[in-house]
Amino acid sequence: MAINASDVKVGRVFITVTNQERKVTEITADGRVKYDARSANGASWSPGSTLSNPPTMEKFIEACDRAVGPSA
């Protein structure tokens, strides 16, 4: 399932192709995505992106397979 940049919002959770969950915590002014991550087995959240160099929106979308969190 393709994800669009408009689908990526703070608070939304996405699943990667390796079943990692990624919860968007911030979208920076220059279009980078900060997120927390956890394994699909429900472990606690921990910082998933490098705070000093988070992935671009394009790279975040490429890594994610589908959204599972709220769309708001």
PDB file of N, CA, C and O in Angstrom, chain B, residues numbered from 101:
ATOM      1  N   MET B 101       0.838  -1.171   0.000  1.00  0.00           N
ATOM      2  CA  MET B 101       0.000   0.000   0.000  1.00  0.00           C
ATOM      3  C   MET B 101       0.886   1.237   0.000  1.00  0.00           C
ATOM      4  O   MET B 101       1.772   1.364   0.845  1.00  0.00           O
ATOM      5  N   ALA B 102       0.663   2.124  -0.912  1.00  0.00           N
ATOM      6  CA  ALA B 102       1.469   3.334  -1.007  1.00  0.00           C
ATOM      7  C   ALA B 102       1.020   4.362   0.029  1.00  0.00           C
ATOM      8  O   ALA B 102      -0.170   4.513   0.304  1.00  0.00           O
ATOM      9  N   ILE B 103       1.988   5.053   0.588  1.00  0.00           N
ATOM     10  CA  ILE B 103       1.713   6.108   1.558  1.00  0.00           C
ATOM     11  C   ILE B 103       2.035   7.435   0.887  1.00  0.00           C
ATOM     12  O   ILE B 103       3.063   7.569   0.223  1.00  0.00           O
ATOM     13  N   ASN B 104       1.165   8.401   1.058  1.00  0.00           N
ATOM     14  CA  ASN B 104       1.380   9.747   0.532  1.00  0.00           C
ATOM     15  C   ASN B 104       1.915  10.640   1.640  1.00  0.00           C
ATOM     16  O   ASN B 104       1.679  10.389   2.822  1.00  0.00           O
ATOM     17  N   ALA B 105       2.638  11.685   1.250  1.00  0.00           N
ATOM     18  CA  ALA B 105       3.161  12.628   2.233  1.00  0.00           C
ATOM     19  C   ALA B 105       2.022  13.242   3.049  1.00  0.00           C
ATOM     20  O   ALA B 105       2.202  13.546   4.228  1.00  0.00           O
ATOM     21  N   SER B 106       0.868  13.422   2.441  1.00  0.00           N
ATOM     22  CA  SER B 106      -0.274  14.008   3.156  1.00  0.00           C
ATOM     23  C   SER B 106      -0.809  13.069   4.242  1.00  0.00           C
ATOM     24  O   SER B 106      -1.529  13.517   5.134  1.00  0.00           O
ATOM     25  N   ASP B 107      -0.470  11.778   4.183  1.00  0.00           N
ATOM     26  CA  ASP B 107      -0.876  10.806   5.205  1.00  0.00           C
ATOM     27  C   ASP B 107      -0.027  10.911   6.469  1.00  0.00           C
ATOM     28  O   ASP B 107      -0.448  10.473   7.540  1.00  0.00           O
ATOM     29  N   VAL B 108       1.158  11.487   6.349  1.00  0.00           N
ATOM     30  CA  VAL B 108       2.097  11.540   7.463  1.00  0.00           C
ATOM     31  C   VAL B 108       1.767  12.749   8.328  1.00  0.00           C
ATOM     32  O   VAL B 108       1.923  13.897   7.914  1.00  0.00           O
ATOM     33  N   LYS B 109       1.304  12.455   9.550  1.00  0.00           N
ATOM     34  CA  LYS B 109       0.915  13.494  10.494  1.00  0.00           C
ATOM     35  C   LYS B 109       1.438  13.112  11.876  1.00  0.00           C
ATOM     36  O   LYS B 109       1.612  11.932  12.181  1.00  0.00           O
ATOM     37  N   VAL B 110       1.687  14.122  12.705  1.00  0.00           N
ATOM     38  CA  VAL B 110       2.151  13.878  14.068  1.00  0.00           C
ATOM     39  C   VAL B 110       1.117  13.032  14.800  1.00  0.00           C
ATOM     40  O   VAL B 110      -0.079  13.321  14.762  1.00  0.00           O
ATOM     41  N   GLY B 111       1.591  11.988  15.465  1.00  0.00           N
ATOM     42  CA  GLY B 111       0.736  11.083  16.219  1.00  0.00           C
ATOM     43  C   GLY B 111       0.337   9.827  15.464  1.00  0.00           C
ATOM     44  O   GLY B 111      -0.115   8.855  16.069  1.00  0.00           O
ATOM     45  N   ARG B 112       0.496   9.838  14.161  1.00  0.00           N
ATOM     46  CA  ARG B 112       0.128   8.675  13.360  1.00  0.00           C
ATOM     47  C   ARG B 112       1.186   7.594  13.466  1.00  0.00           C
ATOM     48  O   ARG B 112       2.372   7.891  13.612  1.00  0.00           O
ATOM     49  N   VAL B 113       0.762   6.345  13.394  1.00  0.00           N
ATOM     50  CA  VAL B 113       1.663   5.195  13.497  1.00  0.00           C
ATOM     51  C   VAL B 113       1.693   4.476  12.158  1.00  0.00           C
ATOM     52  O   VAL B 113       0.658   4.249  11.532  1.00  0.00           O
ATOM     53  N   PHE B 114       2.893   4.123  11.734  1.00  0.00           N
ATOM     54  CA  PHE B 114       3.107   3.416  10.481  1.00  0.00           C
ATOM     55  C   PHE B 114       3.860   2.123  10.752  1.00  0.00           C
ATOM     56  O   PHE B 114       4.599   2.022  11.732  1.00  0.00           O
ATOM     57  N   ILE B 115       3.674   1.145   9.892  1.00  0.00           N
ATOM     58  CA  ILE B 115       4.383  -0.137   9.975  1.00  0.00           C
ATOM     59  C   ILE B 115       5.355  -0.216   8.804  1.00  0.00           C
ATOM     60  O   ILE B 115       4.993   0.078   7.664  1.00  0.00           O
ATOM     61  N   THR B 116       6.601  -0.618   9.096  1.00  0.00           N
ATOM     62  CA  THR B 116       7.581  -0.797   8.032  1.00  0.00           C
ATOM     63  C   THR B 116       7.447  -2.204   7.464  1.00  0.00           C
ATOM     64  O   THR B 116       6.710  -3.030   8.002  1.00  0.00           O
ATOM     65  N   VAL B 117       8.158  -2.470   6.384  1.00  0.00           N
ATOM     66  CA  VAL B 117       8.122  -3.799   5.774  1.00  0.00           C
ATOM     67  C   VAL B 117       8.729  -4.864   6.694  1.00  0.00           C
ATOM     68  O   VAL B 117       8.486  -6.056   6.504  1.00  0.00           O
ATOM     69  N   THR B 118       9.514  -4.441   7.686  1.00  0.00           N
ATOM     70  CA  THR B 118      10.089  -5.384   8.652  1.00  0.00           C
ATOM     71  C   THR B 118       9.273  -5.431   9.946  1.00  0.00           C
ATOM     72  O   THR B 118       9.752  -5.931  10.964  1.00  0.00           O
ATOM     73  N   ASN B 119       8.046  -4.913   9.908  1.00  0.00           N
ATOM     74  CA  ASN B 119       7.105  -4.914  11.041  1.00  0.00           C
ATOM     75  C   ASN B 119       7.531  -4.046  12.217  1.00  0.00           C
ATOM     76  O   ASN B 119       7.120  -4.305  13.348  1.00  0.00           O
ATOM     77  N   GLN B 120       8.333  -3.037  11.981  1.00  0.00           N
ATOM     78  CA  GLN B 120       8.637  -2.069  13.024  1.00  0.00           C
ATOM     79  C   GLN B 120       7.521  -1.022  13.010  1.00  0.00           C
ATOM     80  O   GLN B 120       7.069  -0.608  11.943  1.00  0.00           O
ATOM     81  N   GLU B 121       7.082  -0.600  14.190  1.00  0.00           N
ATOM     82  CA  GLU B 121       6.091   0.464  14.282  1.00  0.00           C
ATOM     83  C   GLU B 121       6.821   1.787  14.452  1.00  0.00           C
ATOM     84  O   GLU B 121       7.771   1.887  15.229  1.00  0.00           O
ATOM     85  N   ARG B 122       6.369   2.806  13.718  1.00  0.00           N
ATOM     86  CA  ARG B 122       6.972   4.135  13.809  1.00  0.00           C
ATOM     87  C   ARG B 122       5.879   5.161  14.060  1.00  0.00           C
ATOM     88  O   ARG B 122       4.943   5.296  13.272  1.00  0.00           O
ATOM     89  N   LYS B 123       6.010   5.884  15.170  1.00  0.00           N
ATOM     90  CA  LYS B 123       5.035   6.907  15.533  1.00  0.00           C
ATOM     91  C   LYS B 123       5.655   8.279  15.275  1.00  0.00           C
ATOM     92  O   LYS B 123       6.689   8.621  15.850  1.00  0.00           O
ATOM     93  N   VAL B 124       5.022   9.051  14.415  1.00  0.00           N
ATOM     94  CA  VAL B 124       5.535  10.367  14.043  1.00  0.00           C
ATOM     95  C   VAL B 124       5.415  11.310  15.239  1.00  0.00           C
ATOM     96  O   VAL B 124       4.331  11.476  15.798  1.00  0.00           O
ATOM     97  N   THR B 125       6.531  11.927  15.628  1.00  0.00           N
ATOM     98  CA  THR B 125       6.534  12.854  16.752  1.00  0.00           C
ATOM     99  C   THR B 125       6.696  14.303  16.315  1.00  0.00           C
ATOM    100  O   THR B 125       6.313  15.220  17.041  1.00  0.00           O
ATOM    101  N   GLU B 126       7.266  14.514  15.122  1.00  0.00           N
ATOM    102  CA  GLU B 126       7.450  15.880  14.627  1.00  0.00           C
ATOM    103  C   GLU B 126       7.748  15.841  13.136  1.00  0.00           C
ATOM    104  O   GLU B 126       8.421  14.937  12.641  1.00  0.00           O
ATOM    105  N   ILE B 127       7.234  16.836  12.438  1.00  0.00           N
ATOM    106  CA  ILE B 127       7.605  17.060  11.039  1.00  0.00           C
ATOM    107  C   ILE B 127       8.244  18.437  11.023  1.00  0.00           C
ATOM    108  O   ILE B 127       7.587  19.437  11.314  1.00  0.00           O
ATOM    109  N   THR B 128       9.509  18.489  10.687  1.00  0.00           N
ATOM    110  CA  THR B 128      10.251  19.742  10.759  1.00  0.00           C
ATOM    111  C   THR B 128       9.897  20.673   9.594  1.00  0.00           C
ATOM    112  O   THR B 128       9.299  20.253   8.603  1.00  0.00           O
ATOM    113  N   ALA B 129      10.273  21.922   9.736  1.00  0.00           N
ATOM    114  CA  ALA B 129       9.989  22.933   8.716  1.00  0.00           C
ATOM    115  C   ALA B 129      10.635  22.584   7.372  1.00  0.00           C
ATOM    116  O   ALA B 129      10.133  22.970   6.317  1.00  0.00           O
ATOM    117  N   ASP B 130      11.755  21.849   7.418  1.00  0.00           N
ATOM    118  CA  ASP B 130      12.422  21.476   6.168  1.00  0.00           C
ATOM    119  C   ASP B 130      11.996  20.091   5.669  1.00  0.00           C
ATOM    120  O   ASP B 130      12.662  19.509   4.814  1.00  0.00           O
ATOM    121  N   GLY B 131      10.885  19.563   6.204  1.00  0.00           N
ATOM    122  CA  GLY B 131      10.302  18.329   5.677  1.00  0.00           C
ATOM    123  C   GLY B 131      10.933  17.037   6.152  1.00  0.00           C
ATOM    124  O   GLY B 131      10.871  16.024   5.455  1.00  0.00           O
ATOM    125  N   ARG B 132      11.536  17.057   7.322  1.00  0.00           N
ATOM    126  CA  ARG B 132      12.109  15.831   7.882  1.00  0.00           C
ATOM    127  C   ARG B 132      11.155  15.273   8.935  1.00  0.00           C
ATOM    128  O   ARG B 132      10.401  16.017   9.562  1.00  0.00           O
ATOM    129  N   VAL B 133      11.199  13.953   9.121  1.00  0.00           N
ATOM    130  CA  VAL B 133      10.258  13.281  10.011  1.00  0.00           C
ATOM    131  C   VAL B 133      10.990  12.697  11.212  1.00  0.00           C
ATOM    132  O   VAL B 133      11.858  11.835  11.070  1.00  0.00           O
ATOM    133  N   LYS B 134      10.626  13.181  12.399  1.00  0.00           N
ATOM    134  CA  LYS B 134      11.144  12.597  13.635  1.00  0.00           C
ATOM    135  C   LYS B 134      10.100  11.606  14.119  1.00  0.00           C
ATOM    136  O   LYS B 134       8.900  11.868  14.043  1.00  0.00           O
ATOM    137  N   TYR B 135      10.564  10.464  14.618  1.00  0.00           N
ATOM    138  CA  TYR B 135       9.632   9.431  15.048  1.00  0.00           C
ATOM    139  C   TYR B 135      10.200   8.594  16.182  1.00  0.00           C
ATOM    140  O   TYR B 135      11.413   8.520  16.383  1.00  0.00           O
ATOM    141  N   ASP B 136       9.285   7.964  16.919  1.00  0.00           N
ATOM    142  CA  ASP B 136       9.645   6.958  17.909  1.00  0.00           C
ATOM    143  C   ASP B 136       9.374   5.608  17.272  1.00  0.00           C
ATOM    144  O   ASP B 136       8.552   5.505  16.361  1.00  0.00           O
ATOM    145  N   ALA B 137      10.050   4.581  17.735  1.00  0.00           N
ATOM    146  CA  ALA B 137       9.901   3.254  17.133  1.00  0.00           C
ATOM    147  C   ALA B 137       9.783   2.191  18.209  1.00  0.00           C
ATOM    148  O   ALA B 137      10.219   2.371  19.346  1.00  0.00           O
ATOM    149  N   ARG B 138       9.178   1.078  17.816  1.00  0.00           N
ATOM    150  CA  ARG B 138       9.121  -0.113  18.667  1.00  0.00           C
ATOM    151  C   ARG B 138       8.896  -1.316  17.772  1.00  0.00           C
ATOM    152  O   ARG B 138       8.462  -1.193  16.626  1.00  0.00           O
ATOM    153  N   SER B 139       9.202  -2.481  18.323  1.00  0.00           N
ATOM    154  CA  SER B 139       8.952  -3.703  17.560  1.00  0.00           C
ATOM    155  C   SER B 139       7.451  -3.957  17.533  1.00  0.00           C
ATOM    156  O   SER B 139       6.712  -3.409  18.350  1.00  0.00           O
ATOM    157  N   ALA B 140       7.013  -4.764  16.625  1.00  0.00           N
ATOM    158  CA  ALA B 140       5.584  -5.030  16.456  1.00  0.00           C
ATOM    159  C   ALA B 140       4.989  -5.800  17.628  1.00  0.00           C
ATOM    160  O   ALA B 140       3.768  -5.942  17.700  1.00  0.00           O
ATOM    161  N   ASN B 141       5.803  -6.295  18.538  1.00  0.00           N
ATOM    162  CA  ASN B 141       5.266  -7.058  19.668  1.00  0.00           C
ATOM    163  C   ASN B 141       4.817  -6.169  20.824  1.00  0.00           C
ATOM    164  O   ASN B 141       4.477  -6.668  21.897  1.00  0.00           O
ATOM    165  N   GLY B 142       4.816  -4.862  20.609  1.00  0.00           N
ATOM    166  CA  GLY B 142       4.286  -3.944  21.611  1.00  0.00           C
ATOM    167  C   GLY B 142       5.261  -3.508  22.681  1.00  0.00           C
ATOM    168  O   GLY B 142       4.838  -3.086  23.757  1.00  0.00           O
ATOM    169  N   ALA B 143       6.546  -3.597  22.423  1.00  0.00           N
ATOM    170  CA  ALA B 143       7.543  -3.102  23.365  1.00  0.00           C
ATOM    171  C   ALA B 143       7.335  -1.596  23.564  1.00  0.00           C
ATOM    172  O   ALA B 143       6.552  -0.979  22.842  1.00  0.00           O
ATOM    173  N   SER B 144       8.018  -1.018  24.517  1.00  0.00           N
ATOM    174  CA  SER B 144       7.856   0.415  24.748  1.00  0.00           C
ATOM    175  C   SER B 144       8.520   1.224  23.633  1.00  0.00           C
ATOM    176  O   SER B 144       9.448   0.764  22.968  1.00  0.00           O
ATOM    177  N   TRP B 145       8.014   2.440  23.453  1.00  0.00           N
ATOM    178  CA  TRP B 145       8.532   3.327  22.412  1.00  0.00           C
ATOM    179  C   TRP B 145       9.901   3.859  22.805  1.00  0.00           C
ATOM    180  O   TRP B 145      10.159   4.108  23.983  1.00  0.00           O
ATOM    181  N   SER B 146      10.778   4.035  21.825  1.00  0.00           N
ATOM    182  CA  SER B 146      12.076   4.669  22.031  1.00  0.00           C
ATOM    183  C   SER B 146      12.373   5.522  20.804  1.00  0.00           C
ATOM    184  O   SER B 146      11.788   5.302  19.744  1.00  0.00           O
ATOM    185  N   PRO B 147      13.277   6.498  20.935  1.00  0.00           N
ATOM    186  CA  PRO B 147      13.575   7.340  19.769  1.00  0.00           C
ATOM    187  C   PRO B 147      14.023   6.484  18.588  1.00  0.00           C
ATOM    188  O   PRO B 147      14.925   5.656  18.721  1.00  0.00           O
ATOM    189  N   GLY B 148      13.401   6.681  17.451  1.00  0.00           N
ATOM    190  CA  GLY B 148      13.723   5.881  16.280  1.00  0.00           C
ATOM    191  C   GLY B 148      14.545   6.629  15.262  1.00  0.00           C
ATOM    192  O   GLY B 148      15.316   6.028  14.514  1.00  0.00           O
ATOM    193  N   SER B 149      14.388   7.934  15.229  1.00  0.00           N
ATOM    194  CA  SER B 149      15.146   8.725  14.264  1.00  0.00           C
ATOM    195  C   SER B 149      16.281   9.437  14.980  1.00  0.00           C
ATOM    196  O   SER B 149      16.191   9.742  16.169  1.00  0.00           O
ATOM    197  N   THR B 150      17.338   9.694  14.248  1.00  0.00           N
ATOM    198  CA  THR B 150      18.437  10.470  14.791  1.00  0.00           C
ATOM    199  C   THR B 150      17.951  11.906  14.945  1.00  0.00           C
ATOM    200  O   THR B 150      17.528  12.526  13.969  1.00  0.00           O
ATOM    201  N   LEU B 151      18.006  12.429  16.143  1.00  0.00           N
ATOM    202  CA  LEU B 151      17.462  13.763  16.383  1.00  0.00           C
ATOM    203  C   LEU B 151      18.175  14.841  15.588  1.00  0.00           C
ATOM    204  O   LEU B 151      17.553  15.825  15.186  1.00  0.00           O
ATOM    205  N   SER B 152      19.468  14.672  15.355  1.00  0.00           N
ATOM    206  CA  SER B 152      20.216  15.693  14.626  1.00  0.00           C
ATOM    207  C   SER B 152      20.067  15.566  13.115  1.00  0.00           C
ATOM    208  O   SER B 152      20.337  16.521  12.387  1.00  0.00           O
ATOM    209  N   ASN B 153      19.641  14.397  12.631  1.00  0.00           N
ATOM    210  CA  ASN B 153      19.512  14.205  11.185  1.00  0.00           C
ATOM    211  C   ASN B 153      18.393  13.205  10.876  1.00  0.00           C
ATOM    212  O   ASN B 153      18.658  12.106  10.390  1.00  0.00           O
ATOM    213  N   PRO B 154      17.136  13.588  11.159  1.00  0.00           N
ATOM    214  CA  PRO B 154      16.029  12.668  10.876  1.00  0.00           C
ATOM    215  C   PRO B 154      15.857  12.482   9.374  1.00  0.00           C
ATOM    216  O   PRO B 154      16.322  13.309   8.589  1.00  0.00           O
ATOM    217  N   PRO B 155      15.190  11.401   8.968  1.00  0.00           N
ATOM    218  CA  PRO B 155      15.026  11.147   7.534  1.00  0.00           C
ATOM    219  C   PRO B 155      14.121  12.191   6.868  1.00  0.00           C
ATOM    220  O   PRO B 155      13.267  12.804   7.509  1.00  0.00           O
ATOM    221  N   THR B 156      14.334  12.366   5.588  1.00  0.00           N
ATOM    222  CA  THR B 156      13.443  13.221   4.815  1.00  0.00           C
ATOM    223  C   THR B 156      12.081  12.547   4.725  1.00  0.00           C
ATOM    224  O   THR B 156      11.959  11.347   4.969  1.00  0.00           O
ATOM    225  N   MET B 157      11.074  13.309   4.381  1.00  0.00           N
ATOM    226  CA  MET B 157       9.740  12.752   4.217  1.00  0.00           C
ATOM    227  C   MET B 157       9.780  11.608   3.205  1.00  0.00           C
ATOM    228  O   MET B 157       9.159  10.566   3.416  1.00  0.00           O
ATOM    229  N   GLU B 158      10.503  11.802   2.121  1.00  0.00           N
ATOM    230  CA  GLU B 158      10.600  10.787   1.072  1.00  0.00           C
ATOM    231  C   GLU B 158      11.182   9.477   1.610  1.00  0.00           C
ATOM    232  O   GLU B 158      10.656   8.402   1.321  1.00  0.00           O
ATOM    233  N   LYS B 159      12.257   9.561   2.386  1.00  0.00           N
ATOM    234  CA  LYS B 159      12.884   8.350   2.951  1.00  0.00           C
ATOM    235  C   LYS B 159      11.969   7.677   3.969  1.00  0.00           C
ATOM    236  O   LYS B 159      11.909   6.449   4.032  1.00  0.00           O
ATOM    237  N   PHE B 160      11.255   8.477   4.768  1.00  0.00           N
ATOM    238  CA  PHE B 160      10.326   7.910   5.743  1.00  0.00           C
ATOM    239  C   PHE B 160       9.227   7.130   5.027  1.00  0.00           C
ATOM    240  O   PHE B 160       8.901   6.009   5.417  1.00  0.00           O
ATOM    241  N   ILE B 161       8.666   7.717   3.992  1.00  0.00           N
ATOM    242  CA  ILE B 161       7.596   7.063   3.226  1.00  0.00           C
ATOM    243  C   ILE B 161       8.098   5.783   2.570  1.00  0.00           C
ATOM    244  O   ILE B 161       7.390   4.777   2.559  1.00  0.00           O
ATOM    245  N   GLU B 162       9.309   5.808   2.026  1.00  0.00           N
ATOM    246  CA  GLU B 162       9.879   4.619   1.388  1.00  0.00           C
ATOM    247  C   GLU B 162       9.990   3.454   2.370  1.00  0.00           C
ATOM    248  O   GLU B 162       9.792   2.300   1.990  1.00  0.00           O
ATOM    249  N   ALA B 163      10.306   3.752   3.631  1.00  0.00           N
ATOM    250  CA  ALA B 163      10.515   2.704   4.628  1.00  0.00           C
ATOM    251  C   ALA B 163       9.202   2.137   5.171  1.00  0.00           C
ATOM    252  O   ALA B 163       9.178   1.026   5.699  1.00  0.00           O
ATOM    253  N   CYS B 164       8.117   2.890   5.045  1.00  0.00           N
ATOM    254  CA  CYS B 164       6.842   2.463   5.630  1.00  0.00           C
ATOM    255  C   CYS B 164       5.976   1.735   4.611  1.00  0.00           C
ATOM    256  O   CYS B 164       5.968   2.047   3.420  1.00  0.00           O
ATOM    257  N   ASP B 165       5.248   0.749   5.132  1.00  0.00           N
ATOM    258  CA  ASP B 165       4.386  -0.071   4.293  1.00  0.00           C
ATOM    259  C   ASP B 165       2.932   0.361   4.373  1.00  0.00           C
ATOM    260  O   ASP B 165       2.227   0.384   3.364  1.00  0.00           O
ATOM    261  N   ARG B 166       2.478   0.708   5.594  1.00  0.00           N
ATOM    262  CA  ARG B 166       1.080   1.095   5.755  1.00  0.00           C
ATOM    263  C   ARG B 166       0.909   1.874   7.060  1.00  0.00           C
ATOM    264  O   ARG B 166       1.744   1.797   7.962  1.00  0.00           O
ATOM    265  N   ALA B 167      -0.184   2.620   7.138  1.00  0.00           N
ATOM    266  CA  ALA B 167      -0.528   3.358   8.346  1.00  0.00           C
ATOM    267  C   ALA B 167      -1.463   2.506   9.194  1.00  0.00           C
ATOM    268  O   ALA B 167      -2.307   1.784   8.663  1.00  0.00           O
ATOM    269  N   VAL B 168      -1.313   2.590  10.505  1.00  0.00           N
ATOM    270  CA  VAL B 168      -2.211   1.868  11.401  1.00  0.00           C
ATOM    271  C   VAL B 168      -2.800   2.774  12.471  1.00  0.00           C
ATOM    272  O   VAL B 168      -3.781   2.412  13.120  1.00  0.00           O
ATOM    273  N   GLY B 169      -2.213   3.939  12.658  1.00  0.00           N
ATOM    274  CA  GLY B 169      -2.674   4.853  13.697  1.00  0.00           C
ATOM    275  C   GLY B 169      -3.777   5.764  13.205  1.00  0.00           C
ATOM    276  O   GLY B 169      -4.197   5.685  12.051  1.00  0.00           O
ATOM    277  N   PRO B 170      -4.240   6.628  14.086  1.00  0.00           N
ATOM    278  CA  PRO B 170      -5.326   7.542  13.709  1.00  0.00           C
ATOM    279  C   PRO B 170      -4.921   8.453  12.562  1.00  0.00           C
ATOM    280  O   PRO B 170      -3.750   8.798  12.408  1.00  0.00           O
ATOM    281  N   SER B 171      -5.896   8.835  11.766  1.00  0.00           N
ATOM    282  CA  SER B 171      -5.609   9.650  10.591  1.00  0.00           C
ATOM    283  C   SER B 171      -5.628  11.145  10.902  1.00  0.00           C
ATOM    284  O   SER B 171      -5.327  11.952  10.023  1.00  0.00           O
ATOM    285  N   ALA B 172      -5.964  11.523  12.095  1.00  0.00           N
ATOM    286  CA  ALA B 172      -6.094  12.947  12.428  1.00  0.00           C
ATOM    287  C   ALA B 172      -4.770  13.614  12.658  1.00  0.00           C
ATOM    288  O   ALA B 172      -4.723  14.810  12.946  1.00  0.00           O
TER     289      ALA B 172
END
